[in-house]
């Protein structure tokens, strides 16, 4: 919501709190139970986000939060507040779940004049957004009959290549405001705040149903929630608990307090409005509360002066035992069955792993057991490497979550409205996996039919240098069967390890080669059962004086080497770091930590589609944001330079005017890391 509306309401709540009565029954209101002393709730000012101006209205978005902020350093100011106009900013989570400094975020480029952006909510798949902002038509402010610009809720959809043109919802009006949208898990109910006629006074909280043919009529949530004063910032949580802020309920600590009510649309439940109490509420204004799916962490905004900058700041809270009294997420019982595809017999002892995928991968991928880092030589350029995150096999992911019983079954529960990846593996069988989205209340019956693995005799090992034991990357390891002369060739990963699947038992000669080292070979007998393992030592052609001097030779990196990050996918015309960018920058961070004296040039490229000048600006911002992230994570800024090169250096044939597929164009959207110095 804009400060023209917000500030008068908050001031009014302080000065007139004792003068106005409400229509509430005391039996319907209470304070939240006190915290368990063993699991105290912790609240912290989110100082990585907040600036001395206004910061409020956090909303979960993909791998981070979107917030509303008046932090622009240049440009016009709102006469009513003396601050820059409010805009959206995106703060992304790093691999450890910590938020990074925010970057400007625009849902579209149709904002042609200066007005205030307001709070936002998104659907579970992040493909639909509802935004409250000043009443405007294509960026041109529109006033009502009283000459005042109201707030309206607009809907935008994400699709290739960008968010769609904003469309206002049908219940908006030029003469009253609708703002602070919050969407239910199933996408069927939109909660919002409005001062439309017919309410209880001031701003009330409403809900409207999304029907197949469009939107229904907004319904006031009634006297349980709404009072003669102000009720704003509704947020419907994963557990179907409605959180909101009010200055009109009897149990109030001062200013706007945060309250909740469970199952607000269930008329059969004897609902109670609960004041969140301290430390969520204070003598000041506390509002725009959100909580994550687990119920253990979230955010809210407050203008409490003792721990903030004096204006609205965003705070993070941690509740390791959850918030007492709020609802619990709905779960579905599930039965997972595993059978032999050929015989139909149950598979006993099958290992089941359950992961929660995100849109671009999996949470905490760099620091988890899901991926390993690798530098793969590029065929088109021997001095270039693709920085890759390689998904591990099921057996390398740690202990399984479940094991099947003698009937080949395992019982578990899945939380509703979440997506899962279920991976099933068993000795002698090829692993299977299945994506699962739980969107009904029915019990789940999931079946896997496993096929026998083709014959595979495992042989692996590690390749090291002779003197210092440095791991050698990208060495070729060729297995030649002594009787049939059939051969299999693999290479060592960046960690110097190799693994081969051999079809024939018997004796092999294994040849190990790597440029800059003397070749080696050894004999190996491969039989069924345990994986054959061999440690191989290679002698450098030119001896190195130290392990540090030997490492670039072993890994293949040298001054002038190029690391290509071509799996970093930016949204169209966006420069903010998303989940895929964070994932690969964390992998680059690992490389730079291995080489504490490495210096790099970070170069951003686009494909040749779109305006050349705009592409140059985009890459300049993308390179700068990537550098800021690495510096924030502890890399000395003197080690990194950053430049945008726009569309000037495509890697393939897709130059300006050449017709190419989307996949071919995408190869040119990349970050490149040029090694300037390596000691």
Secondary structure, 3 states (H helix, E strand, C coil): CCHHHHHHHHHHHHHCCCCCCCCCCHHHEEECCCCCHHHCCEEEECCCCCCCCCEEEEEEECCEEEEEECCCCCCCECCCCCCECCEEEEEEECCCCCECCCEECCCCCCCCCCCCEEEEEECCCCCEEEEEEECEECCEECCCCCCCCCEEEEEEEECCCCECCCEECCCCCCCCCEEEEEECCCCCEEEEEECCCCCCCCCEEEEEEEECCEECCCEECCCCCCCCCCEEEEEECCCCEEEEEECCCCCCCCCCEEEEEECCCCCCCCCCEEECCCCCCCCCCEEEEEECCCCCEEEEEECCCCCCCCCCEEEEEECCCCCCCCCCCCEEEEEEEEEECCCCCECCCCEEEEECEECCEECCCCCCCCEEEEEEEECCEEEEEEEEEEECCHHHCCCCCEECCCCCEEEEEEECCCEEEEEEECCCECCEEEEEECCCCCCEEEEEEECECCCCEEEEEEEEECCCCCECCCCEEEEEECCCCCEEEEECCCCCEEEEEECCCEEEEEEEECCCECCEEEEEEECCCCCEEEEEEECECCCCCCHHHHHHHHHCCCCCCEEEECCCCCCCCCCCCCHHHHHHHHHHHHHHHHCCCCEEEEEEECCCCCCHHHHHHHHHHHHHHHHHHHHHCCCCHHHEEEEECCCCCCCCCCCCCCCCCHHHHHCCCEEEEEEEECC
